[in-house]
Amino acid sequence: MPYVSYRKNSNQGIFSLPYGIVSGENIDNSRWFLERLKSILTTSRPLNFISDRPDGLVYGITDIFPQSYHGFCNQHLKNNVRTQIRKKKEDYHTAMECFIQSFHSSTIEGFRDGMDKLKDIGCDGLHEYLSDVPVEY
């Protein structure tokens, strides 16, 4: 399982920073990678992390880079929505519309409305999965 970090250069190009190959995505491996990353960084500025929401990174970033920001990749979340929905095609489209409404909303009320609709259409497992994603006000 690879861990890779990227950074923008002065020309707004993206280049790869360190990477690590580990046996799997888990809390110990994530902490190992983040601790190594922190040891080579020379900045004290907050960093922005974007991930597909593995537990190890969620907790590791909070512990090791407490002033940094952690966002979740919209495409990975959408892919995870697909795997969480085991229903008919029409239900899938309705659930995806609720997901988009929630996660593209600019207000907490819009987010909650979309999440409530997920519960209303019987996607309790998906609602529970997405409810664990922290919402920044």
N, C-alpha and C positions, 0 to 999 in steps of 0.2 A: 504494500500500500504506500504510494508516494505522498509526501507532504512537500509542497512547493510554495514559495513566497515570491511575490513580484513587487516591483517598485517602478515609479515613473522617473525618467531621467529629465535633465533640464530642457530637452527638446520635446517633452511630453510623450516620448516613446516609452514602452514598457520593456523592462528587462528582468530576467530571473535573478533572484537572490539565492540564498541557500535552499537546499532540498535535502530530504531524508527518505530513505526507503526503510519501512518498518513492516513488521509481521501482520499488522492489522490496525484498524481504527479502534483505539480504546483510550481510556483516560491516561494510562501510564505512557503510552507512545506519544500521545499528544503533548503531554507535559514535557517529555524528553525533548521533543522538537522545539517547543516554545522556549524552553530554558536555553537551548543551544542558540536559538535565534536571538534571544535577549542578550546573550553573552557577546555577540559580535556586532550588535547595533550600537552606534555611537550617539544616537539622538535621544533626547529626553522628551521630545514632542509626542503627543498622542498619535497612535497609529490607527489605521482603519483596516479591519479584518473582514473578509467576506468568505463565508464557508457554506457548506451544504448541511450544516447543523449537526455534526457529530458531537455527542456528549463531551468527549474529551476536550475538544476545542472550546466548547461553550464555557466549561468550568475553568479550563486552563487559561484562557485569555483573561477572564475576570480576575484570576489569582495572580498571574504573572505580569500582565499588562493592565493594571487596574484603571489607568486613565485613558485607555484606548477604547475604540468603538468597534462593535462586532455586529455586522449585518449578515443577512442570509441571502444567498443567491436565489433570485426569483425563479430562474429556470430549474434549479435543483428542487426547490419547493414544489413547483408545478409537476415535475417528474414524480416526486414523492406522493403528490395528490393522486396521480394516475394509479400508483401501486396500492394506495389505500382504498380506492373505490373498486369494489368487485360487484358492480351492479349493471343494469341494462344501460345501453348507450345513451338513452334520453336522460337517465339519472346522472350519468357521468357529466354530460354537458351542463346540466343544472348545477351540479356540485362545482364544476369548474367556474361557472359564472359567479357563484357565491364566493369562491376563493378569490377570484379577480376583484370582485367588489370589496372584499375585506382588505386585501393586501395592497390594493391600489388606492384605497381611500386616503384622503388627506385629513380626515377627522376620526377621532376615536369612536364617535357615534356611528359613522359609516362602517368602520371595521366591525364593531359589535353587531350591527344590523346584518352584515353578511355572515358572520359567525352564527348568529341566531337562526338564520335561514338554513344553514347546514344542518343544525339540529332538527329543525322543522321537517326537513325532507328525509330524515332517518339516517343521516351520515354521522352517527354518534362517534364512531371510531376516528373518523377524519377530523371531526370537531375537537376531540380530545387531543389528537396529534398536533393540530395547528394551535390549540390553546396554550401549548408549552412554548411557543415562539414568543419571546419577550416583545412587548410593544413599547416603543419610545414615544412619549407625548411631545 
